[in-house]
Amino acid sequence: MSTKYIFVTGGVTSSLGKGIVSASLAKLLQARGYSVTIQKLDPYINVDPGTLNPYEHGECYVTDDGAETDLDLGHYERFLNVPTSQANNVTTGRIYQTVIDKERRGDYLGKTVQIIPHITDEIKNCVTKLGNKGTYEIVITEIGGTVGDIESLPYVEAVRQFRYEHGYKNTLVIHLTLIPYLNAAGELKTKPTQHSVKTLQSLGIQPDILVCRTEYSLGEDQKRKIALFCNLDNNSVIESLDASTIYDVPLMMADQNLDSVVLEKIELPQRNTPDLTNWKSFLSRLKNPVNTVHIALVGKYVELQDAYKSIQEALVHAGASSECKVEVTSFHSEELDDENVAAALEGMQGIIVAPGFGRRGLGGKITAIKYARENNIPFLGICLGMQCAVIEFGRNVIGLNEANSAEMDPQTEHPVIDIMEQQKDVTDMGGTMRLGAYTCKLEADSLAHAIYGRSEISERHRHRYEFNNNYMDNYVEKGMVPSGMNPENNLVEIVEIPEHPFFIGVQFHPEYRSTVANPHPLFVNLVKAAIGEKHAIAVN
């Protein structure tokens, strides 16, 4: 059976949730027994989001194979519990870079290189690359941006060509739009959706299904009106009401029969009704907690929730696994100091110090860590958060008053965090960090070993600086021990304080591996420690 391809476009406005709708549809198809993957085509010219400011683009998600990708890939993995890869996120920058490299090699044999056919051909190649693997029966491709934008035009044209070349029975276009509610008129307005579809039609594409985001339920008359003016069957207009949690959306789409309509249009067997038993169980635990726990998230991008999206979602997964509502309070690290930290963090039962780059807000992170260490508050430091824990311990316990990271102060007397040897000659910023999944061996009697329940793990990384092993003896002597090491180059991946109830810092990003089906054990055990339950219960 040939691979079927589904394209998801957006209209009217951005931020409608194409990624969540794509992930929800994929979840429903997966629950019917189909093998599904999702990719994101992003129209910006950056090669990847690795150099983008989190304020502008949200978090940069990292895959096992070291790709720095759009945060939507995190949603894909959290919903499907299937790893993504470099092939699942493609940008205009990467498309153009590939085409220009081919031109420089002479691959086009002297032809004039143009958007059509060369750019559109490369876009189509990126779509078929996943289908040609033979692993997936269905490939869902989310097109970033909004239909009508200049940046998205080559992608829309590529979709038009793709449908012609692969056949309309093997391809499908879902268009996500907004049905705004006007308070003054007291009614929902369908005209923006009609105009959005007309724009798509003017570019040569007739959508097969409309998913309409709305605050209020659409009446049957409104659905028929939309179907009439957009050349659709009545059952091809799908209502997508605002949800209290993104994890409601698969069930809402199932209620609207989105998966059934999709399978009918691409001529695949309905097989069986989606088995969402485990998903519903997760939602039940999420919505009916028996405990509440207050966790502080200390970072410097806290104004934008998407900057720490995977951490937020990992806490949702961890809370649901313990039937516990996790109340996350964000603290801007620039605003914390020795004088206000106790008042600011009062009532917090656990503290996470988030990853990041640069010296801004470093002092506040160190202050929060000192407060957690001295007051026996469960603590998890991630990437820079782990490095800050090392700096804080060096200054306040070992007595290395000038302890610092060479990233923050290249002239520091005690670079307890230093640049990795392999990074010293690196000059380019994009895609040059230590990226992707690496092995870590855990000490037998450590908290880390008890949490993971095994001696070897693999976690995803995104960093240039590491613990300076020249200071190892100083730390071990004073009570901070390396409990996880990379076996290939002896890099410290995990530090912990055995005398503390729960104090652990990790150089990697555990949040990238947390899914609905498999909550990450570090977050699960942080929540357990915060509510006073016995921690270090392995979650496999």
C-alpha positions as CSV (number, residue, x, y, z in Angstrom):
1,M,0.0,0.0,0.0
2,S,1.4,3.4,-1.0
3,T,1.9,6.1,1.7
4,K,-1.0,8.6,2.1
5,Y,-0.1,12.3,2.6
6,I,-2.1,14.8,4.6
7,F,-1.3,18.5,4.5
8,V,-2.5,20.9,7.2
9,T,-2.6,24.6,6.4
10,G,-3.8,27.6,8.4
11,G,-5.8,30.7,7.5
12,V,-7.2,33.9,9.0
13,T,-4.6,34.2,11.7
14,S,-1.6,32.5,13.2
15,S,-1.5,30.5,16.5
16,L,-4.7,28.6,15.8
17,G,-3.1,25.3,16.9
18,K,-2.2,23.6,13.6
19,G,0.3,21.5,15.5
20,I,-2.2,20.4,18.1
21,V,-4.8,19.5,15.5
22,S,-2.1,17.6,13.4
23,A,-1.0,15.7,16.5
24,S,-4.6,15.0,17.5
25,L,-5.4,13.6,14.1
26,A,-2.2,11.5,14.2
27,K,-3.1,10.2,17.6
28,L,-6.6,9.1,16.4
29,L,-5.1,7.4,13.3
30,Q,-2.4,5.7,15.4
31,A,-5.1,4.5,17.8
32,R,-6.8,2.8,14.9
33,G,-3.6,0.9,14.2
34,Y,-2.0,3.1,11.5
35,S,1.7,4.0,11.5
36,V,1.8,7.8,11.4
37,T,4.4,10.5,11.5
38,I,4.2,14.3,11.4
39,Q,6.5,16.9,9.9
40,K,6.6,20.7,10.1
41,L,7.5,22.9,7.2
42,D,8.5,26.3,8.5
43,P,8.6,29.3,6.1
44,Y,11.3,31.3,7.9
45,I,14.8,31.6,6.3
46,N,16.8,30.5,9.4
47,V,18.2,27.0,8.7
48,D,16.7,25.9,12.1
49,P,15.5,27.7,15.2
50,G,18.7,27.0,17.1
51,T,19.8,30.6,16.9
52,L,16.4,32.2,17.5
53,N,15.6,34.1,20.6
54,P,13.1,32.2,22.8
55,Y,11.1,35.4,23.2
56,E,10.5,35.3,19.4
57,H,10.0,31.6,18.7
58,G,9.5,29.8,22.0
59,E,11.7,26.9,22.9
60,C,14.0,25.1,20.6
61,Y,13.2,21.4,20.6
62,V,15.9,18.8,20.1
63,T,15.6,15.3,18.6
64,D,17.6,12.2,19.2
65,D,19.6,12.7,16.1
66,G,20.6,16.2,17.1
67,A,18.2,18.3,15.1
68,E,17.2,21.7,16.6
69,T,13.6,22.0,15.6
70,D,10.3,23.8,16.1
71,L,8.5,23.3,19.4
72,D,5.6,21.6,17.5
73,L,7.7,18.5,17.2
74,G,7.5,18.3,21.0
75,H,3.7,18.1,20.7
76,Y,4.1,15.4,18.0
77,E,6.2,13.3,20.3
78,R,4.2,13.9,23.4
79,F,1.0,12.8,21.7
80,L,2.4,9.9,19.6
81,N,5.1,8.6,21.9
82,V,7.3,8.1,18.8
83,P,10.6,9.9,18.3
84,T,11.0,12.5,15.5
85,S,14.1,13.3,13.5
86,Q,15.9,15.9,11.3
87,A,13.5,14.9,8.5
88,N,10.5,16.0,10.6
89,N,11.3,19.7,10.5
90,V,12.3,21.6,7.4
91,T,12.7,25.3,7.0
92,T,13.0,27.6,4.0
93,G,16.6,28.2,5.0
94,R,17.4,24.6,4.7
95,I,15.5,24.2,1.4
96,Y,17.4,27.1,-0.2
97,Q,20.7,26.0,1.3
98,T,20.2,22.5,-0.2
99,V,19.3,24.0,-3.6
100,I,22.2,26.4,-3.7
101,D,24.6,23.6,-2.7
102,K,23.3,21.6,-5.6
103,E,23.7,24.5,-8.0
104,R,27.3,25.0,-6.8
105,R,28.1,21.4,-7.4
106,G,26.7,21.7,-11.0
107,D,23.8,19.3,-10.3
108,Y,21.4,21.4,-12.4
109,L,23.6,21.2,-15.5
110,G,23.7,24.9,-16.3
111,K,19.9,25.4,-16.0
112,T,18.6,28.6,-14.4
113,V,17.7,27.8,-10.8
114,Q,14.2,29.1,-10.0
115,I,11.5,28.8,-7.3
116,I,9.6,26.6,-9.7
117,P,10.6,23.9,-10.2
118,H,13.8,23.7,-8.1
119,I,12.6,25.1,-4.8
120,T,9.2,23.4,-5.0
121,D,10.9,20.1,-6.1
122,E,13.1,20.2,-3.0
123,I,10.0,20.8,-0.8
124,K,8.3,17.8,-2.3
125,N,11.5,15.8,-1.8
126,C,11.4,16.6,1.9
127,V,7.8,15.4,2.1
128,T,8.3,12.1,0.3
129,K,11.5,11.4,2.2
130,L,9.4,10.3,5.2
131,G,7.0,8.4,3.0
132,N,9.7,6.6,1.1
133,K,11.1,5.1,4.3
134,G,8.5,2.4,4.2
135,T,7.8,2.9,7.9
136,Y,4.7,5.0,7.8
137,E,1.4,4.5,6.2
138,I,0.4,8.1,6.7
139,V,2.5,11.2,6.7
140,I,1.0,14.4,8.0
141,T,2.7,17.6,7.0
142,E,2.0,20.9,8.9
143,I,2.6,24.0,6.8
144,G,3.8,26.8,9.0
145,G,2.5,30.4,8.7
146,T,-0.8,31.6,7.3
147,V,-2.1,31.0,3.7
148,G,-1.6,34.3,1.8
149,D,1.7,35.1,3.4
150,I,4.5,35.6,0.9
151,E,6.7,33.2,2.8
152,S,4.3,30.3,2.5
153,L,3.6,30.6,-1.3
154,P,6.3,28.1,-2.4
155,Y,5.0,25.5,0.1
156,V,1.4,25.9,-1.1
157,E,2.5,25.6,-4.7
158,A,4.5,22.5,-3.8
159,V,1.4,21.0,-2.2
160,R,-0.6,21.8,-5.4
161,Q,2.0,20.0,-7.5
162,F,2.3,17.1,-5.0
163,R,-1.5,16.4,-5.2
164,Y,-1.4,16.4,-9.0
165,E,1.6,14.1,-9.1
166,H,0.6,11.6,-6.3
167,G,-3.2,11.6,-7.0
168,Y,-6.1,13.1,-5.1
169,K,-6.9,9.7,-3.5
170,N,-3.5,9.6,-1.9
171,T,-3.4,13.2,-0.7
172,L,-5.6,15.4,1.5
173,V,-5.6,19.0,2.6
174,I,-7.0,20.1,5.9
175,H,-7.4,23.9,6.3
176,L,-7.6,25.3,9.9
177,T,-9.4,28.6,10.2
178,L,-10.9,30.9,12.8
179,I,-14.6,31.6,13.3
180,P,-14.5,34.8,15.3
181,Y,-17.3,35.9,17.7
182,L,-18.3,39.5,17.6
183,N,-19.7,40.6,21.0
184,A,-21.4,43.7,19.5
185,A,-23.3,41.6,17.0
186,G,-23.7,38.6,19.4
187,E,-22.8,36.1,16.7
188,L,-20.2,34.0,15.1
189,K,-18.8,35.3,11.7
190,T,-18.0,32.9,8.9
191,K,-16.8,35.4,6.4
192,P,-13.1,35.3,7.3
193,T,-13.1,31.6,6.8
194,Q,-14.8,32.0,3.4
195,H,-12.1,34.5,2.4
196,S,-9.3,32.3,3.6
197,V,-10.6,29.4,1.6
198,K,-10.9,31.6,-1.5
199,T,-7.3,32.6,-1.1
200,L,-6.3,28.9,-1.0
201,Q,-8.5,28.2,-4.0
202,S,-6.9,31.1,-5.9
203,L,-3.5,29.3,-5.4
204,G,-4.9,26.1,-6.9
205,I,-5.9,24.1,-3.9
206,Q,-9.4,23.1,-2.8
207,P,-9.3,22.0,0.8
208,D,-10.9,18.7,1.6
209,I,-11.7,19.4,5.2
210,L,-12.1,22.6,7.2
211,V,-11.3,22.6,11.0
212,C,-12.9,25.7,12.5
213,R,-11.5,27.1,15.7
214,T,-14.3,28.8,17.7
215,E,-15.2,29.9,21.1
216,Y,-18.8,28.9,20.7
217,S,-20.4,25.8,19.1
218,L,-21.3,26.1,15.4
219,G,-24.9,25.4,14.6
220,E,-25.8,23.1,11.7
221,D,-27.0,26.1,9.7
222,Q,-23.6,27.7,10.0
223,K,-21.8,24.5,9.1
224,R,-24.0,24.1,6.0
225,K,-23.3,27.7,5.1
226,I,-19.6,27.2,5.4
227,A,-19.7,24.0,3.4
228,L,-21.8,25.7,0.6
229,F,-19.5,28.7,0.2
230,C,-16.3,26.6,0.5
231,N,-17.3,23.7,-1.9
232,L,-17.3,21.1,0.8
233,D,-19.6,18.3,2.1
234,N,-21.4,19.1,5.3
235,N,-19.5,16.4,7.2
236,S,-16.2,18.0,6.1
237,V,-16.7,21.1,8.3
238,I,-15.2,20.2,11.7
239,E,-15.8,22.2,14.8
240,S,-12.8,22.8,17.1
241,L,-13.9,24.5,20.3
242,D,-11.5,26.1,22.7
243,A,-10.3,23.4,25.1
244,S,-9.3,23.5,28.8
245,T,-6.2,21.5,27.9
246,I,-4.5,20.5,24.7
247,Y,-4.9,16.8,25.7
248,D,-8.7,17.2,25.3
249,V,-8.3,17.9,21.6
250,P,-8.0,14.3,20.3
251,L,-11.2,13.3,22.0
252,M,-12.9,16.4,20.7
253,M,-11.7,15.6,17.1
254,A,-13.0,12.0,17.6
255,D,-16.4,13.3,18.6
256,Q,-16.4,15.3,15.4
257,N,-15.4,12.2,13.4
258,L,-12.4,13.8,11.9
259,D,-10.4,10.6,11.7
260,S,-13.4,8.8,10.0
261,V,-13.8,11.6,7.4
262,V,-10.1,11.6,6.7
263,L,-9.9,7.8,6.2
264,E,-12.9,7.9,3.9
265,K,-11.4,10.6,1.7
266,I,-8.0,9.0,1.3
267,E,-9.7,5.6,0.8
268,L,-8.2,3.7,3.8
269,P,-10.1,1.1,5.8
270,Q,-11.8,2.4,9.0
271,R,-10.3,-0.7,10.7
272,N,-11.6,-0.2,14.2
273,T,-12.7,2.6,16.5
274,P,-9.7,4.4,18.1
275,D,-8.5,2.7,21.3
276,L,-8.1,5.7,23.6
277,T,-8.4,3.9,26.9
278,N,-5.0,5.0,28.2
279,W,-5.5,8.5,26.9
280,K,-8.8,8.8,28.7
281,S,-7.2,7.4,31.9
282,F,-4.5,10.1,31.7
283,L,-7.1,12.8,31.3
284,S,-9.1,11.5,34.2
285,R,-6.1,11.6,36.5
286,L,-5.2,15.0,35.1
287,K,-8.7,16.5,35.8
288,N,-9.4,14.8,39.1
289,P,-6.3,15.3,41.2
290,V,-6.2,14.3,44.9
291,N,-3.2,16.5,45.7
292,T,-1.9,19.9,44.7
293,V,1.8,20.8,44.6
294,H,3.4,24.2,44.1
295,I,6.5,24.1,41.9
296,A,8.7,27.2,41.2
297,L,10.1,27.5,37.7
298,V,13.1,29.9,37.8
299,G,14.3,31.2,34.4
300,K,14.9,34.3,32.4
301,Y,12.3,33.8,29.6
302,V,9.3,33.3,31.9
303,E,7.3,36.1,30.2
304,L,6.7,33.7,27.3
305,Q,5.3,30.3,28.4
306,D,6.3,28.6,25.2
307,A,10.0,29.3,26.0
308,Y,9.8,26.4,28.5
309,K,7.0,24.5,26.9
310,S,8.5,21.0,27.3
311,I,9.2,21.6,31.0
312,Q,5.6,22.8,31.5
313,E,4.2,19.7,29.7
314,A,6.6,17.3,31.5
315,L,5.2,18.6,34.8
316,V,1.6,18.0,33.5
317,H,2.5,14.4,32.7
318,A,4.3,13.9,36.1
319,G,1.4,15.4,38.0
320,A,-1.2,13.2,36.3
321,S,0.9,10.1,37.0
322,S,0.6,10.9,40.7
323,E,-3.0,12.2,40.5
324,C,-1.6,15.6,41.6
325,K,-2.3,19.1,40.2
326,V,1.0,20.8,39.6
327,E,0.7,24.6,40.1
328,V,3.7,26.1,38.3
329,T,4.7,29.6,39.4
330,S,7.3,31.3,37.2
331,F,10.0,33.5,38.7
332,H,12.2,35.8,36.6
333,S,15.7,35.1,37.7
334,E,16.7,38.7,37.2
335,E,14.3,39.7,40.0
336,L,15.6,37.3,42.6
337,D,18.3,38.2,45.1
338,D,19.4,37.2,48.7
339,E,17.0,39.7,50.2
340,N,13.8,38.7,48.5
341,V,14.3,35.1,47.7
342,A,12.7,33.7,50.9
343,A,9.6,35.8,50.5
344,A,9.3,35.1,46.8
345,L,9.7,31.3,47.1
346,E,7.7,30.9,50.3
347,G,5.2,28.0,49.9
348,M,7.1,26.5,47.0
349,Q,7.4,22.7,47.5
350,G,9.8,22.2,44.7
351,I,12.1,24.3,42.5
352,I,13.3,23.9,38.9
353,V,16.0,26.1,37.5
354,A,15.6,26.2,33.8
355,P,18.1,26.1,31.0
356,G,19.3,29.1,29.0
357,F,22.4,30.9,27.7
358,G,24.3,34.0,28.8
359,R,24.9,35.7,32.0
360,R,21.7,37.7,32.3
361,G,19.7,36.4,35.3
362,L,22.5,34.1,36.4
363,G,22.7,35.6,40.0
364,G,19.0,35.0,40.6
365,K,19.3,31.3,39.5
366,I,22.2,30.8,41.9
367,T,20.3,32.5,44.7
368,A,17.2,30.2,44.1
369,I,19.5,27.1,44.2
370,K,21.1,28.2,47.4
371,Y,17.7,28.6,48.9
372,A,16.6,25.2,47.8
373,R,19.8,23.6,49.1
374,E,19.8,25.2,52.5
375,N,16.1,24.7,53.1
376,N,15.9,21.1,51.9
377,I,13.4,21.9,49.1
378,P,13.3,19.4,46.3
379,F,15.4,20.7,43.4
380,L,15.9,19.9,39.7
381,G,18.5,21.9,37.7
382,I,18.4,21.5,33.9
383,C,21.4,22.2,31.7
384,L,22.4,25.7,32.8
385,G,20.4,25.0,35.9
386,M,22.7,22.2,36.7
387,Q,25.8,24.4,36.0
388,C,24.4,27.0,38.3
389,A,24.1,24.4,41.0
390,V,27.8,23.6,40.6
391,I,28.7,27.2,40.7
392,E,26.6,27.8,43.8
393,F,28.1,24.8,45.6
394,G,31.6,25.9,44.7
395,R,31.1,29.4,46.1
396,N,29.1,28.7,49.2
397,V,30.2,25.2,50.3
398,I,33.7,24.6,48.9
399,G,34.8,28.2,49.4
400,L,35.7,28.9,45.8
401,N,34.5,32.5,46.0
402,E,35.2,33.2,42.3
403,A,33.7,30.0,41.0
404,N,32.0,30.6,37.8
405,S,31.4,29.4,34.2
406,A,33.9,30.3,31.6
407,E,30.8,31.2,29.5
408,M,29.9,34.0,31.9
409,D,33.5,35.1,32.8
410,P,36.3,33.8,30.6
411,Q,38.8,35.2,33.1
412,T,37.4,33.5,36.2
413,E,39.9,32.2,38.7
414,H,37.9,29.0,39.2
415,P,36.1,27.9,35.9
416,V,34.2,25.0,37.6
417,I,32.1,25.0,34.4
418,D,34.3,25.2,31.2
419,I,33.9,24.9,27.5
420,M,34.2,21.3,26.2
421,E,37.5,20.5,24.4
422,Q,35.6,19.8,21.1
423,Q,34.0,23.2,21.2
424,K,37.1,25.4,21.6
425,D,37.7,25.9,17.9
426,V,34.0,26.2,16.9
427,T,33.2,29.6,15.5
428,D,29.8,29.1,13.8
429,M,26.8,29.4,16.1
430,G,24.2,27.3,14.3
431,G,24.0,23.6,14.8
432,T,27.4,23.3,16.4
433,M,26.7,22.5,20.0
434,R,26.7,19.1,21.6
435,L,23.3,18.1,20.2
436,G,21.1,15.0,20.4
437,A,21.0,11.8,22.4
438,Y,24.1,10.6,24.4
439,T,24.7,7.7,26.7
440,C,25.0,8.2,30.5
441,K,26.1,5.6,33.0
442,L,24.7,5.9,36.5
443,E,26.4,5.2,39.8
444,A,24.8,2.1,41.5
445,D,23.8,3.7,44.8
446,S,22.8,7.1,43.5
447,L,19.5,8.9,43.5
448,A,19.7,9.0,39.7
449,H,20.0,5.2,39.5
450,A,17.0,4.7,41.9
451,I,14.9,7.2,39.8
452,Y,15.7,5.6,36.4
453,G,15.9,2.0,37.7
454,R,18.8,1.1,35.5
455,S,22.5,1.6,35.1
456,E,22.6,3.2,31.6
457,I,20.3,5.9,30.1
458,S,20.2,8.0,27.0
459,E,19.2,11.6,27.1
460,R,19.1,14.6,24.7
461,H,21.6,17.5,25.0
462,R,22.1,21.0,23.8
463,H,25.1,22.8,25.3
464,R,28.7,23.8,24.9
465,Y,29.9,24.0,28.5
466,E,30.4,21.2,31.0
467,F,31.5,20.4,34.5
468,N,35.3,20.9,34.9
469,N,36.7,17.6,36.0
470,N,39.8,19.3,37.5
471,Y,37.5,20.2,40.4
472,M,36.0,16.8,40.9
473,D,37.8,15.9,44.1
474,N,36.8,19.3,45.7
475,Y,33.1,18.6,45.0
476,V,33.1,15.0,46.1
477,E,34.9,15.9,49.3
478,K,32.3,18.5,50.3
479,G,29.3,16.3,49.3
480,M,28.2,17.0,45.7
481,V,28.8,13.9,43.7
482,P,28.8,13.1,40.0
483,S,26.2,10.3,39.7
484,G,26.0,10.1,35.9
485,M,28.9,10.1,33.4
486,N,29.2,9.9,29.7
487,P,31.3,6.7,29.2
488,E,33.0,7.9,25.9
489,N,34.5,11.2,27.1
490,N,34.1,11.1,30.9
491,L,31.8,14.2,30.9
492,V,29.7,14.7,34.1
493,E,26.0,14.5,33.1
494,I,24.4,14.4,36.6
495,V,25.3,15.8,40.0
496,E,23.5,15.3,43.2
497,I,23.8,15.9,47.0
498,P,23.1,12.7,48.8
499,E,22.6,14.5,52.1
500,H,19.7,16.5,50.6
501,P,16.2,15.0,50.4
502,F,16.1,15.6,46.7
503,F,18.8,17.7,44.9
504,I,19.8,16.7,41.4
505,G,21.2,18.6,38.4
506,V,21.3,17.2,34.9
507,Q,23.4,18.5,32.0
508,F,20.8,17.1,29.5
509,H,17.2,18.0,28.8
510,P,14.9,15.4,30.3
511,E,11.8,17.4,29.4
512,Y,12.3,16.4,25.7
513,R,11.6,12.8,26.5
514,S,8.5,13.2,28.6
515,T,5.3,12.0,26.9
516,V,1.7,11.3,27.9
517,A,2.4,7.5,27.7
518,N,5.8,7.8,29.4
519,P,6.1,10.7,31.9
520,H,9.8,11.4,32.6
521,P,11.0,9.8,35.9
522,L,12.9,12.9,36.9
523,F,9.8,15.0,36.9
524,V,7.7,12.3,38.3
525,N,10.0,11.9,41.3
526,L,10.4,15.7,41.8
527,V,6.6,15.9,42.2
528,K,6.6,12.9,44.5
529,A,9.3,14.5,46.6
530,A,7.5,17.8,46.7
531,I,4.3,16.3,48.0
532,G,6.2,14.3,50.6
533,E,5.9,10.9,49.0
534,K,8.8,8.5,48.8
535,H,10.8,9.5,45.8
536,A,13.2,7.5,43.7
537,I,10.5,5.2,42.3
538,A,11.7,4.1,38.9
539,V,9.3,4.9,36.0
540,N,10.0,2.7,33.0
